[in-house]
Amino acid sequence: MVINYLRTHLPDPASHKLYFDFGTVGLDAEYEPYQIKVDKVLHKGGYRERVNWITRKFEGDDHHELFWRKRVHIPLRYLLSS
């Protein structure tokens, strides 16, 4: 499972930022339980929420380019900031 891989291959939180987001419609509606597990792995691995990792949930958004286009600025600003 991807979560088990992440536990043993998590990059150093001192030099990395991670961003995750998901919607609540269609395929994305299935992500939340897994994202909660990933968030726990990140926390245990030394990541601090809103410092070097962000997880965002977008109500009513689907797994589709039309929705990603509305919010692409969020991860870009976060990941490209210093």
PDB file of N, CA, C and O in Angstrom, chain B, residues numbered from 101:
ATOM      1  N   MET B 101       0.839  -1.178   0.000  1.00  0.00           N
ATOM      2  CA  MET B 101       0.000   0.000   0.000  1.00  0.00           C
ATOM      3  C   MET B 101       0.887   1.245   0.000  1.00  0.00           C
ATOM      4  O   MET B 101       1.986   1.230   0.554  1.00  0.00           O
ATOM      5  N   VAL B 102       0.422   2.281  -0.601  1.00  0.00           N
ATOM      6  CA  VAL B 102       1.175   3.533  -0.714  1.00  0.00           C
ATOM      7  C   VAL B 102       1.515   4.108   0.655  1.00  0.00           C
ATOM      8  O   VAL B 102       2.593   4.674   0.836  1.00  0.00           O
ATOM      9  N   ILE B 103       0.631   3.974   1.598  1.00  0.00           N
ATOM     10  CA  ILE B 103       0.872   4.537   2.932  1.00  0.00           C
ATOM     11  C   ILE B 103       2.051   3.835   3.601  1.00  0.00           C
ATOM     12  O   ILE B 103       2.855   4.485   4.268  1.00  0.00           O
ATOM     13  N   ASN B 104       2.162   2.537   3.436  1.00  0.00           N
ATOM     14  CA  ASN B 104       3.313   1.814   3.992  1.00  0.00           C
ATOM     15  C   ASN B 104       4.610   2.270   3.335  1.00  0.00           C
ATOM     16  O   ASN B 104       5.625   2.425   4.015  1.00  0.00           O
ATOM     17  N   TYR B 105       4.589   2.482   2.044  1.00  0.00           N
ATOM     18  CA  TYR B 105       5.767   2.987   1.345  1.00  0.00           C
ATOM     19  C   TYR B 105       6.146   4.362   1.885  1.00  0.00           C
ATOM     20  O   TYR B 105       7.320   4.637   2.134  1.00  0.00           O
ATOM     21  N   LEU B 106       5.158   5.213   2.061  1.00  0.00           N
ATOM     22  CA  LEU B 106       5.406   6.567   2.557  1.00  0.00           C
ATOM     23  C   LEU B 106       6.076   6.543   3.928  1.00  0.00           C
ATOM     24  O   LEU B 106       6.953   7.360   4.207  1.00  0.00           O
ATOM     25  N   ARG B 107       5.668   5.618   4.775  1.00  0.00           N
ATOM     26  CA  ARG B 107       6.257   5.513   6.122  1.00  0.00           C
ATOM     27  C   ARG B 107       7.770   5.325   6.070  1.00  0.00           C
ATOM     28  O   ARG B 107       8.493   5.852   6.916  1.00  0.00           O
ATOM     29  N   THR B 108       8.242   4.585   5.097  1.00  0.00           N
ATOM     30  CA  THR B 108       9.673   4.271   5.029  1.00  0.00           C
ATOM     31  C   THR B 108      10.445   5.125   4.027  1.00  0.00           C
ATOM     32  O   THR B 108      11.669   5.021   3.944  1.00  0.00           O
ATOM     33  N   HIS B 109       9.749   5.965   3.269  1.00  0.00           N
ATOM     34  CA  HIS B 109      10.412   6.773   2.245  1.00  0.00           C
ATOM     35  C   HIS B 109      10.042   8.254   2.335  1.00  0.00           C
ATOM     36  O   HIS B 109      10.164   8.988   1.355  1.00  0.00           O
ATOM     37  N   LEU B 110       9.604   8.675   3.475  1.00  0.00           N
ATOM     38  CA  LEU B 110       9.193  10.065   3.655  1.00  0.00           C
ATOM     39  C   LEU B 110      10.412  10.979   3.547  1.00  0.00           C
ATOM     40  O   LEU B 110      11.410  10.753   4.232  1.00  0.00           O
ATOM     41  N   PRO B 111      10.350  12.009   2.696  1.00  0.00           N
ATOM     42  CA  PRO B 111      11.495  12.917   2.602  1.00  0.00           C
ATOM     43  C   PRO B 111      11.669  13.741   3.875  1.00  0.00           C
ATOM     44  O   PRO B 111      10.741  13.874   4.673  1.00  0.00           O
ATOM     45  N   ASP B 112      12.835  14.276   4.047  1.00  0.00           N
ATOM     46  CA  ASP B 112      13.181  15.067   5.228  1.00  0.00           C
ATOM     47  C   ASP B 112      12.300  16.314   5.316  1.00  0.00           C
ATOM     48  O   ASP B 112      12.300  17.128   4.391  1.00  0.00           O
ATOM     49  N   PRO B 113      11.555  16.479   6.401  1.00  0.00           N
ATOM     50  CA  PRO B 113      10.681  17.647   6.524  1.00  0.00           C
ATOM     51  C   PRO B 113      11.437  18.968   6.629  1.00  0.00           C
ATOM     52  O   PRO B 113      10.851  20.030   6.417  1.00  0.00           O
ATOM     53  N   ALA B 114      12.723  18.919   6.951  1.00  0.00           N
ATOM     54  CA  ALA B 114      13.509  20.152   7.034  1.00  0.00           C
ATOM     55  C   ALA B 114      13.779  20.748   5.655  1.00  0.00           C
ATOM     56  O   ALA B 114      14.067  21.939   5.535  1.00  0.00           O
ATOM     57  N   SER B 115      13.685  19.922   4.619  1.00  0.00           N
ATOM     58  CA  SER B 115      14.019  20.405   3.278  1.00  0.00           C
ATOM     59  C   SER B 115      12.930  20.139   2.240  1.00  0.00           C
ATOM     60  O   SER B 115      13.166  20.292   1.042  1.00  0.00           O
ATOM     61  N   HIS B 116      11.752  19.745   2.690  1.00  0.00           N
ATOM     62  CA  HIS B 116      10.670  19.441   1.752  1.00  0.00           C
ATOM     63  C   HIS B 116       9.349  20.041   2.214  1.00  0.00           C
ATOM     64  O   HIS B 116       9.108  20.228   3.407  1.00  0.00           O
ATOM     65  N   LYS B 117       8.500  20.335   1.231  1.00  0.00           N
ATOM     66  CA  LYS B 117       7.118  20.740   1.475  1.00  0.00           C
ATOM     67  C   LYS B 117       6.218  19.771   0.723  1.00  0.00           C
ATOM     68  O   LYS B 117       6.557  19.320  -0.371  1.00  0.00           O
ATOM     69  N   LEU B 118       5.084  19.454   1.306  1.00  0.00           N
ATOM     70  CA  LEU B 118       4.121  18.566   0.661  1.00  0.00           C
ATOM     71  C   LEU B 118       2.751  19.229   0.643  1.00  0.00           C
ATOM     72  O   LEU B 118       2.366  19.918   1.587  1.00  0.00           O
ATOM     73  N   TYR B 119       2.023  19.010  -0.447  1.00  0.00           N
ATOM     74  CA  TYR B 119       0.676  19.567  -0.590  1.00  0.00           C
ATOM     75  C   TYR B 119      -0.247  18.466  -1.099  1.00  0.00           C
ATOM     76  O   TYR B 119       0.083  17.749  -2.043  1.00  0.00           O
ATOM     77  N   PHE B 120      -1.402  18.344  -0.461  1.00  0.00           N
ATOM     78  CA  PHE B 120      -2.434  17.406  -0.885  1.00  0.00           C
ATOM     79  C   PHE B 120      -3.761  18.144  -0.906  1.00  0.00           C
ATOM     80  O   PHE B 120      -4.024  18.990  -0.052  1.00  0.00           O
ATOM     81  N   ASP B 121      -4.595  17.820  -1.884  1.00  0.00           N
ATOM     82  CA  ASP B 121      -5.974  18.291  -1.819  1.00  0.00           C
ATOM     83  C   ASP B 121      -6.892  17.278  -2.476  1.00  0.00           C
ATOM     84  O   ASP B 121      -6.462  16.430  -3.257  1.00  0.00           O
ATOM     85  N   PHE B 122      -8.154  17.389  -2.142  1.00  0.00           N
ATOM     86  CA  PHE B 122      -9.153  16.480  -2.695  1.00  0.00           C
ATOM     87  C   PHE B 122     -10.515  17.143  -2.604  1.00  0.00           C
ATOM     88  O   PHE B 122     -10.734  18.047  -1.798  1.00  0.00           O
ATOM     89  N   GLY B 123     -11.425  16.674  -3.445  1.00  0.00           N
ATOM     90  CA  GLY B 123     -12.799  17.155  -3.424  1.00  0.00           C
ATOM     91  C   GLY B 123     -13.700  16.167  -2.710  1.00  0.00           C
ATOM     92  O   GLY B 123     -13.238  15.221  -2.072  1.00  0.00           O
ATOM     93  N   THR B 124     -14.988  16.407  -2.831  1.00  0.00           N
ATOM     94  CA  THR B 124     -15.963  15.558  -2.141  1.00  0.00           C
ATOM     95  C   THR B 124     -16.941  14.895  -3.107  1.00  0.00           C
ATOM     96  O   THR B 124     -17.932  14.302  -2.680  1.00  0.00           O
ATOM     97  N   VAL B 125     -16.665  14.993  -4.410  1.00  0.00           N
ATOM     98  CA  VAL B 125     -17.564  14.459  -5.431  1.00  0.00           C
ATOM     99  C   VAL B 125     -16.784  13.488  -6.318  1.00  0.00           C
ATOM    100  O   VAL B 125     -15.584  13.661  -6.533  1.00  0.00           O
ATOM    101  N   GLY B 126     -17.472  12.471  -6.826  1.00  0.00           N
ATOM    102  CA  GLY B 126     -16.852  11.531  -7.752  1.00  0.00           C
ATOM    103  C   GLY B 126     -15.712  10.760  -7.109  1.00  0.00           C
ATOM    104  O   GLY B 126     -15.782  10.388  -5.938  1.00  0.00           O
ATOM    105  N   LEU B 127     -14.662  10.525  -7.883  1.00  0.00           N
ATOM    106  CA  LEU B 127     -13.501   9.777  -7.403  1.00  0.00           C
ATOM    107  C   LEU B 127     -12.912  10.393  -6.138  1.00  0.00           C
ATOM    108  O   LEU B 127     -12.526   9.672  -5.218  1.00  0.00           O
ATOM    109  N   ASP B 128     -12.842  11.706  -6.088  1.00  0.00           N
ATOM    110  CA  ASP B 128     -12.266  12.382  -4.921  1.00  0.00           C
ATOM    111  C   ASP B 128     -13.017  12.076  -3.629  1.00  0.00           C
ATOM    112  O   ASP B 128     -12.431  12.137  -2.548  1.00  0.00           O
ATOM    113  N   ALA B 129     -14.283  11.755  -3.723  1.00  0.00           N
ATOM    114  CA  ALA B 129     -15.077  11.468  -2.523  1.00  0.00           C
ATOM    115  C   ALA B 129     -14.533  10.261  -1.761  1.00  0.00           C
ATOM    116  O   ALA B 129     -14.827  10.090  -0.578  1.00  0.00           O
ATOM    117  N   GLU B 130     -13.746   9.430  -2.431  1.00  0.00           N
ATOM    118  CA  GLU B 130     -13.181   8.229  -1.804  1.00  0.00           C
ATOM    119  C   GLU B 130     -11.852   8.495  -1.097  1.00  0.00           C
ATOM    120  O   GLU B 130     -11.366   7.623  -0.377  1.00  0.00           O
ATOM    121  N   TYR B 131     -11.255   9.665  -1.279  1.00  0.00           N
ATOM    122  CA  TYR B 131      -9.892   9.924  -0.811  1.00  0.00           C
ATOM    123  C   TYR B 131      -9.755  10.198   0.680  1.00  0.00           C
ATOM    124  O   TYR B 131      -8.735   9.853   1.277  1.00  0.00           O
ATOM    125  N   GLU B 132     -10.747  10.801   1.279  1.00  0.00           N
ATOM    126  CA  GLU B 132     -10.568  11.327   2.636  1.00  0.00           C
ATOM    127  C   GLU B 132     -10.050  10.311   3.657  1.00  0.00           C
ATOM    128  O   GLU B 132      -9.125  10.647   4.397  1.00  0.00           O
ATOM    129  N   PRO B 133     -10.585   9.096   3.743  1.00  0.00           N
ATOM    130  CA  PRO B 133     -10.064   8.164   4.759  1.00  0.00           C
ATOM    131  C   PRO B 133      -8.569   7.865   4.572  1.00  0.00           C
ATOM    132  O   PRO B 133      -7.839   7.695   5.549  1.00  0.00           O
ATOM    133  N   TYR B 134      -8.128   7.804   3.329  1.00  0.00           N
ATOM    134  CA  TYR B 134      -6.712   7.551   3.053  1.00  0.00           C
ATOM    135  C   TYR B 134      -5.873   8.789   3.348  1.00  0.00           C
ATOM    136  O   TYR B 134      -4.749   8.685   3.840  1.00  0.00           O
ATOM    137  N   GLN B 135      -6.424   9.952   3.046  1.00  0.00           N
ATOM    138  CA  GLN B 135      -5.686  11.181   3.323  1.00  0.00           C
ATOM    139  C   GLN B 135      -5.480  11.369   4.819  1.00  0.00           C
ATOM    140  O   GLN B 135      -4.434  11.859   5.244  1.00  0.00           O
ATOM    141  N   ILE B 136      -6.449  10.992   5.605  1.00  0.00           N
ATOM    142  CA  ILE B 136      -6.304  11.067   7.066  1.00  0.00           C
ATOM    143  C   ILE B 136      -5.132  10.195   7.520  1.00  0.00           C
ATOM    144  O   ILE B 136      -4.359  10.595   8.389  1.00  0.00           O
ATOM    145  N   LYS B 137      -5.003   9.006   6.931  1.00  0.00           N
ATOM    146  CA  LYS B 137      -3.879   8.121   7.267  1.00  0.00           C
ATOM    147  C   LYS B 137      -2.549   8.731   6.829  1.00  0.00           C
ATOM    148  O   LYS B 137      -1.565   8.676   7.566  1.00  0.00           O
ATOM    149  N   VAL B 138      -2.522   9.308   5.639  1.00  0.00           N
ATOM    150  CA  VAL B 138      -1.301   9.964   5.155  1.00  0.00           C
ATOM    151  C   VAL B 138      -0.927  11.115   6.079  1.00  0.00           C
ATOM    152  O   VAL B 138       0.243  11.280   6.426  1.00  0.00           O
ATOM    153  N   ASP B 139      -1.914  11.909   6.477  1.00  0.00           N
ATOM    154  CA  ASP B 139      -1.644  13.036   7.375  1.00  0.00           C
ATOM    155  C   ASP B 139      -1.020  12.567   8.688  1.00  0.00           C
ATOM    156  O   ASP B 139      -0.129  13.228   9.220  1.00  0.00           O
ATOM    157  N   LYS B 140      -1.479  11.441   9.209  1.00  0.00           N
ATOM    158  CA  LYS B 140      -0.902  10.898  10.444  1.00  0.00           C
ATOM    159  C   LYS B 140       0.553  10.485  10.239  1.00  0.00           C
ATOM    160  O   LYS B 140       1.394  10.710  11.110  1.00  0.00           O
ATOM    161  N   VAL B 141       0.848   9.882   9.092  1.00  0.00           N
ATOM    162  CA  VAL B 141       2.229   9.504   8.779  1.00  0.00           C
ATOM    163  C   VAL B 141       3.107  10.748   8.695  1.00  0.00           C
ATOM    164  O   VAL B 141       4.224  10.757   9.211  1.00  0.00           O
ATOM    165  N   LEU B 142       2.609  11.786   8.054  1.00  0.00           N
ATOM    166  CA  LEU B 142       3.383  13.029   7.933  1.00  0.00           C
ATOM    167  C   LEU B 142       3.661  13.625   9.305  1.00  0.00           C
ATOM    168  O   LEU B 142       4.784  14.037   9.596  1.00  0.00           O
ATOM    169  N   HIS B 143       2.642  13.668  10.136  1.00  0.00           N
ATOM    170  CA  HIS B 143       2.805  14.230  11.481  1.00  0.00           C
ATOM    171  C   HIS B 143       3.851  13.439  12.275  1.00  0.00           C
ATOM    172  O   HIS B 143       4.739  14.020  12.899  1.00  0.00           O
ATOM    173  N   LYS B 144       3.737  12.120  12.244  1.00  0.00           N
ATOM    174  CA  LYS B 144       4.706  11.274  12.960  1.00  0.00           C
ATOM    175  C   LYS B 144       6.109  11.389  12.368  1.00  0.00           C
ATOM    176  O   LYS B 144       7.103  11.165  13.059  1.00  0.00           O
ATOM    177  N   GLY B 145       6.181  11.740  11.080  1.00  0.00           N
ATOM    178  CA  GLY B 145       7.469  11.877  10.411  1.00  0.00           C
ATOM    179  C   GLY B 145       8.109  13.243  10.578  1.00  0.00           C
ATOM    180  O   GLY B 145       9.146  13.523   9.976  1.00  0.00           O
ATOM    181  N   GLY B 146       7.497  14.096  11.393  1.00  0.00           N
ATOM    182  CA  GLY B 146       8.103  15.391  11.680  1.00  0.00           C
ATOM    183  C   GLY B 146       7.563  16.561  10.886  1.00  0.00           C
ATOM    184  O   GLY B 146       8.026  17.689  11.055  1.00  0.00           O
ATOM    185  N   TYR B 147       6.599  16.313  10.029  1.00  0.00           N
ATOM    186  CA  TYR B 147       5.988  17.415   9.280  1.00  0.00           C
ATOM    187  C   TYR B 147       5.023  18.173  10.179  1.00  0.00           C
ATOM    188  O   TYR B 147       4.363  17.598  11.043  1.00  0.00           O
ATOM    189  N   ARG B 148       4.961  19.484   9.949  1.00  0.00           N
ATOM    190  CA  ARG B 148       4.047  20.333  10.717  1.00  0.00           C
ATOM    191  C   ARG B 148       3.028  20.934   9.759  1.00  0.00           C
ATOM    192  O   ARG B 148       3.376  21.589   8.777  1.00  0.00           O
ATOM    193  N   GLU B 149       1.763  20.691  10.072  1.00  0.00           N
ATOM    194  CA  GLU B 149       0.686  21.171   9.205  1.00  0.00           C
ATOM    195  C   GLU B 149       0.725  22.687   9.087  1.00  0.00           C
ATOM    196  O   GLU B 149       0.904  23.409  10.068  1.00  0.00           O
ATOM    197  N   ARG B 150       0.553  23.139   7.861  1.00  0.00           N
ATOM    198  CA  ARG B 150       0.569  24.559   7.483  1.00  0.00           C
ATOM    199  C   ARG B 150       1.967  25.172   7.553  1.00  0.00           C
ATOM    200  O   ARG B 150       2.124  26.372   7.323  1.00  0.00           O
ATOM    201  N   VAL B 151       2.974  24.375   7.865  1.00  0.00           N
ATOM    202  CA  VAL B 151       4.357  24.850   7.839  1.00  0.00           C
ATOM    203  C   VAL B 151       5.076  24.203   6.651  1.00  0.00           C
ATOM    204  O   VAL B 151       5.533  24.894   5.740  1.00  0.00           O
ATOM    205  N   ASN B 152       5.171  22.858   6.671  1.00  0.00           N
ATOM    206  CA  ASN B 152       5.806  22.174   5.554  1.00  0.00           C
ATOM    207  C   ASN B 152       4.914  21.084   4.942  1.00  0.00           C
ATOM    208  O   ASN B 152       5.368  20.241   4.168  1.00  0.00           O
ATOM    209  N   TRP B 153       3.651  21.133   5.312  1.00  0.00           N
ATOM    210  CA  TRP B 153       2.664  20.262   4.650  1.00  0.00           C
ATOM    211  C   TRP B 153       1.282  20.879   4.798  1.00  0.00           C
ATOM    212  O   TRP B 153       0.930  21.441   5.835  1.00  0.00           O
ATOM    213  N   ILE B 154       0.515  20.751   3.726  1.00  0.00           N
ATOM    214  CA  ILE B 154      -0.871  21.236   3.719  1.00  0.00           C
ATOM    215  C   ILE B 154      -1.749  20.156   3.111  1.00  0.00           C
ATOM    216  O   ILE B 154      -1.395  19.554   2.097  1.00  0.00           O
ATOM    217  N   THR B 155      -2.892  19.915   3.733  1.00  0.00           N
ATOM    218  CA  THR B 155      -3.951  19.090   3.163  1.00  0.00           C
ATOM    219  C   THR B 155      -5.208  19.940   3.135  1.00  0.00           C
ATOM    220  O   THR B 155      -5.609  20.506   4.152  1.00  0.00           O
ATOM    221  N   ARG B 156      -5.831  20.028   1.962  1.00  0.00           N
ATOM    222  CA  ARG B 156      -7.048  20.829   1.812  1.00  0.00           C
ATOM    223  C   ARG B 156      -8.168  19.972   1.229  1.00  0.00           C
ATOM    224  O   ARG B 156      -7.949  19.150   0.339  1.00  0.00           O
ATOM    225  N   LYS B 157      -9.364  20.185   1.750  1.00  0.00           N
ATOM    226  CA  LYS B 157     -10.573  19.517   1.267  1.00  0.00           C
ATOM    227  C   LYS B 157     -11.454  20.573   0.607  1.00  0.00           C
ATOM    228  O   LYS B 157     -11.711  21.624   1.194  1.00  0.00           O
ATOM    229  N   PHE B 158     -11.916  20.296  -0.611  1.00  0.00           N
ATOM    230  CA  PHE B 158     -12.744  21.237  -1.356  1.00  0.00           C
ATOM    231  C   PHE B 158     -14.140  20.647  -1.553  1.00  0.00           C
ATOM    232  O   PHE B 158     -14.351  19.759  -2.379  1.00  0.00           O
ATOM    233  N   GLU B 159     -15.072  21.161  -0.781  1.00  0.00           N
ATOM    234  CA  GLU B 159     -16.461  20.695  -0.837  1.00  0.00           C
ATOM    235  C   GLU B 159     -17.045  20.921  -2.232  1.00  0.00           C
ATOM    236  O   GLU B 159     -16.944  22.014  -2.790  1.00  0.00           O
ATOM    237  N   GLY B 160     -17.650  19.881  -2.780  1.00  0.00           N
ATOM    238  CA  GLY B 160     -18.323  19.978  -4.070  1.00  0.00           C
ATOM    239  C   GLY B 160     -17.416  19.845  -5.281  1.00  0.00           C
ATOM    240  O   GLY B 160     -17.901  19.852  -6.412  1.00  0.00           O
ATOM    241  N   ASP B 161     -16.106  19.724  -5.069  1.00  0.00           N
ATOM    242  CA  ASP B 161     -15.182  19.583  -6.197  1.00  0.00           C
ATOM    243  C   ASP B 161     -15.004  18.113  -6.556  1.00  0.00           C
ATOM    244  O   ASP B 161     -15.066  17.231  -5.701  1.00  0.00           O
ATOM    245  N   ASP B 162     -14.780  17.876  -7.850  1.00  0.00           N
ATOM    246  CA  ASP B 162     -14.588  16.537  -8.388  1.00  0.00           C
ATOM    247  C   ASP B 162     -13.132  16.366  -8.831  1.00  0.00           C
ATOM    248  O   ASP B 162     -12.355  17.321  -8.822  1.00  0.00           O
ATOM    249  N   HIS B 163     -12.781  15.158  -9.211  1.00  0.00           N
ATOM    250  CA  HIS B 163     -11.434  14.839  -9.702  1.00  0.00           C
ATOM    251  C   HIS B 163     -11.399  15.153 -11.199  1.00  0.00           C
ATOM    252  O   HIS B 163     -11.505  14.259 -12.039  1.00  0.00           O
ATOM    253  N   HIS B 164     -11.250  16.434 -11.511  1.00  0.00           N
ATOM    254  CA  HIS B 164     -11.352  16.866 -12.904  1.00  0.00           C
ATOM    255  C   HIS B 164     -10.624  18.190 -13.100  1.00  0.00           C
ATOM    256  O   HIS B 164     -10.548  19.014 -12.188  1.00  0.00           O
ATOM    257  N   GLU B 165     -10.094  18.379 -14.300  1.00  0.00           N
ATOM    258  CA  GLU B 165      -9.329  19.584 -14.624  1.00  0.00           C
ATOM    259  C   GLU B 165     -10.105  20.872 -14.389  1.00  0.00           C
ATOM    260  O   GLU B 165      -9.510  21.882 -14.014  1.00  0.00           O
ATOM    261  N   LEU B 166     -11.406  20.863 -14.597  1.00  0.00           N
ATOM    262  CA  LEU B 166     -12.203  22.080 -14.381  1.00  0.00           C
ATOM    263  C   LEU B 166     -12.127  22.542 -12.932  1.00  0.00           C
ATOM    264  O   LEU B 166     -12.129  23.743 -12.662  1.00  0.00           O
ATOM    265  N   PHE B 167     -12.060  21.611 -12.017  1.00  0.00           N
ATOM    266  CA  PHE B 167     -11.957  21.951 -10.599  1.00  0.00           C
ATOM    267  C   PHE B 167     -10.516  22.282 -10.224  1.00  0.00           C
ATOM    268  O   PHE B 167     -10.270  23.207  -9.451  1.00  0.00           O
ATOM    269  N   TRP B 168      -9.567  21.529 -10.769  1.00  0.00           N
ATOM    270  CA  TRP B 168      -8.154  21.796 -10.473  1.00  0.00           C
ATOM    271  C   TRP B 168      -7.773  23.198 -10.927  1.00  0.00           C
ATOM    272  O   TRP B 168      -7.006  23.888 -10.255  1.00  0.00           O
ATOM    273  N   ARG B 169      -8.313  23.620 -12.074  1.00  0.00           N
ATOM    274  CA  ARG B 169      -8.003  24.945 -12.613  1.00  0.00           C
ATOM    275  C   ARG B 169      -8.400  26.052 -11.642  1.00  0.00           C
ATOM    276  O   ARG B 169      -7.717  27.071 -11.546  1.00  0.00           O
ATOM    277  N   LYS B 170      -9.495  25.854 -10.928  1.00  0.00           N
ATOM    278  CA  LYS B 170      -9.968  26.866  -9.970  1.00  0.00           C
ATOM    279  C   LYS B 170      -9.014  27.043  -8.798  1.00  0.00           C
ATOM    280  O   LYS B 170      -8.979  28.108  -8.181  1.00  0.00           O
ATOM    281  N   ARG B 171      -8.248  26.018  -8.488  1.00  0.00           N
ATOM    282  CA  ARG B 171      -7.447  26.076  -7.266  1.00  0.00           C
ATOM    283  C   ARG B 171      -5.951  25.852  -7.468  1.00  0.00           C
ATOM    284  O   ARG B 171      -5.212  25.738  -6.489  1.00  0.00           O
ATOM    285  N   VAL B 172      -5.499  25.788  -8.691  1.00  0.00           N
ATOM    286  CA  VAL B 172      -4.081  25.501  -8.951  1.00  0.00           C
ATOM    287  C   VAL B 172      -3.162  26.546  -8.324  1.00  0.00           C
ATOM    288  O   VAL B 172      -2.012  26.247  -8.004  1.00  0.00           O
ATOM    289  N   HIS B 173      -3.656  27.757  -8.148  1.00  0.00           N
ATOM    290  CA  HIS B 173      -2.828  28.810  -7.547  1.00  0.00           C
ATOM    291  C   HIS B 173      -2.458  28.492  -6.093  1.00  0.00           C
ATOM    292  O   HIS B 173      -1.425  28.949  -5.604  1.00  0.00           O
ATOM    293  N   ILE B 174      -3.285  27.723  -5.412  1.00  0.00           N
ATOM    294  CA  ILE B 174      -3.033  27.433  -3.990  1.00  0.00           C
ATOM    295  C   ILE B 174      -1.762  26.599  -3.807  1.00  0.00           C
ATOM    296  O   ILE B 174      -0.866  27.022  -3.078  1.00  0.00           O
ATOM    297  N   PRO B 175      -1.655  25.424  -4.447  1.00  0.00           N
ATOM    298  CA  PRO B 175      -0.411  24.667  -4.264  1.00  0.00           C
ATOM    299  C   PRO B 175       0.800  25.363  -4.879  1.00  0.00           C
ATOM    300  O   PRO B 175       1.907  25.257  -4.351  1.00  0.00           O
ATOM    301  N   LEU B 176       0.601  26.069  -5.987  1.00  0.00           N
ATOM    302  CA  LEU B 176       1.747  26.749  -6.596  1.00  0.00           C
ATOM    303  C   LEU B 176       2.319  27.815  -5.673  1.00  0.00           C
ATOM    304  O   LEU B 176       3.534  27.895  -5.494  1.00  0.00           O
ATOM    305  N   ARG B 177       1.457  28.626  -5.092  1.00  0.00           N
ATOM    306  CA  ARG B 177       1.937  29.657  -4.156  1.00  0.00           C
ATOM    307  C   ARG B 177       2.646  29.027  -2.963  1.00  0.00           C
ATOM    308  O   ARG B 177       3.718  29.472  -2.552  1.00  0.00           O
ATOM    309  N   TYR B 178       2.037  27.998  -2.425  1.00  0.00           N
ATOM    310  CA  TYR B 178       2.612  27.347  -1.247  1.00  0.00           C
ATOM    311  C   TYR B 178       3.956  26.683  -1.570  1.00  0.00           C
ATOM    312  O   TYR B 178       4.949  26.914  -0.880  1.00  0.00           O
ATOM    313  N   LEU B 179       3.977  25.870  -2.607  1.00  0.00           N
ATOM    314  CA  LEU B 179       5.179  25.097  -2.916  1.00  0.00           C
ATOM    315  C   LEU B 179       6.329  25.956  -3.436  1.00  0.00           C
ATOM    316  O   LEU B 179       7.494  25.603  -3.254  1.00  0.00           O
ATOM    317  N   LEU B 180       6.018  27.065  -4.072  1.00  0.00           N
ATOM    318  CA  LEU B 180       7.068  27.917  -4.626  1.00  0.00           C
ATOM    319  C   LEU B 180       7.496  29.042  -3.691  1.00  0.00           C
ATOM    320  O   LEU B 180       8.419  29.794  -4.003  1.00  0.00           O
ATOM    321  N   SER B 181       6.828  29.159  -2.548  1.00  0.00           N
ATOM    322  CA  SER B 181       7.233  30.178  -1.578  1.00  0.00           C
ATOM    323  C   SER B 181       8.427  29.668  -0.775  1.00  0.00           C
ATOM    324  O   SER B 181       8.681  28.466  -0.709  1.00  0.00           O
ATOM    325  N   SER B 182       9.143  30.592  -0.176  1.00  0.00           N
ATOM    326  CA  SER B 182      10.326  30.172   0.592  1.00  0.00           C
ATOM    327  C   SER B 182      10.009  29.987   2.056  1.00  0.00           C
ATOM    328  O   SER B 182      10.892  29.636   2.838  1.00  0.00           O
TER     329      SER B 182
END
